[in-house]
Amino acid sequence: MSTIKNLTCKEKILKHLEFEYLTLAWLSKKTGVPYPTLYSIFTENRIPLTQDRLNLINDACKTKFKLDTPVKTTA
């Protein structure tokens, strides 16, 4: 029996781009977000994906991705 992994919002966006044969360079041109910023968000995980940038991505890709909700832990 295989387990189903829940994908993060960023992983879903990357899968969508791959499925549509689109690149981060294309996304940069469509959104106006600099390529190095997108690279840092999706590849290096150095910059968080903000709601404003996600809105631009959704508009460009005609998608409805939502930011991940943080998991609350109890100590």
C-alpha positions in Angstrom: 0.0 0.0 0.0 1.5 3.3 -1.0 1.1 6.5 1.0 -0.2 9.7 -0.5 1.9 12.7 0.2 0.2 16.0 0.6 1.9 18.5 -1.6 2.7 22.0 -0.4 1.4 25.0 -2.4 4.8 25.6 -3.9 5.1 22.0 -5.0 1.6 22.2 -6.6 2.6 25.3 -8.5 5.8 23.7 -9.8 3.9 20.5 -10.8 1.4 22.7 -12.6 4.1 24.6 -14.5 5.8 21.3 -15.4 2.4 19.8 -16.6 1.8 22.9 -18.8 5.4 23.0 -20.0 6.0 26.4 -18.5 9.1 27.7 -16.8 10.0 30.0 -14.0 11.2 32.4 -16.6 7.8 32.4 -18.3 6.2 32.9 -14.8 8.5 35.8 -14.1 7.5 37.6 -17.4 3.8 37.0 -16.7 3.8 38.1 -13.1 6.5 40.8 -13.1 8.2 39.0 -10.2 12.0 38.9 -10.9 13.3 35.5 -11.9 15.9 35.5 -9.0 13.0 36.0 -6.6 11.0 33.1 -8.0 14.1 30.9 -8.0 14.7 31.8 -4.3 11.0 31.0 -3.5 10.7 27.7 -5.4 14.2 26.2 -5.7 16.2 27.6 -2.8 13.3 28.0 -0.3 15.0 31.2 0.9 12.1 33.5 0.4 8.6 32.8 1.6 5.7 32.7 -0.9 3.5 35.6 0.0 -0.2 36.0 -0.7 0.5 39.0 -3.0 2.9 36.9 -5.1 0.5 33.9 -5.0 -2.2 36.2 -6.4 0.0 37.2 -9.3 0.8 33.5 -10.0 -2.8 32.5 -9.9 -3.7 35.3 -12.3 -1.0 34.4 -14.7 -1.7 30.6 -14.6 -5.5 30.9 -14.2 -5.4 28.8 -11.1 -6.7 29.0 -7.6 -3.8 27.8 -5.4 -4.0 28.7 -1.7 -1.2 29.2 0.7 -0.5 26.4 3.1 -2.0 26.7 6.5 0.5 26.4 9.3 0.1 23.3 11.5 -0.5 24.1 15.1 1.4 22.0 17.6 0.8 21.8 21.3 3.7 21.7 23.7 
